[in-house]
């Protein structure tokens, strides 16, 4: 797979993720407008926050791999594994 098609795939995934977040936010607005139970609102807010965190992590990963490391080309398998270990630590 070419880097360009990988980037296009990541962009589509990011846009899909943003659409899900947008749907969550619209639902949150509806919950608040309809005076929904506070626990339901709190759970949805937590879901939105986790969705944003996941998006933030993926964006950082993409920036590192594609902009700083030129798509990971030239890295050994061991270097790639170490890189993704560091990225996975960030996600926790």
Buried (B, 14 or more C-beta within 10 A) or exposed (E): EEEEEBBEEBEEEBEEBEEEBEEBBEBBEEBEEEEBEEEEBEEBBEBBEEBBEEBEBBEEBBEBBBEEBEBBEEBEEEEEEEBBEEBEEEEE
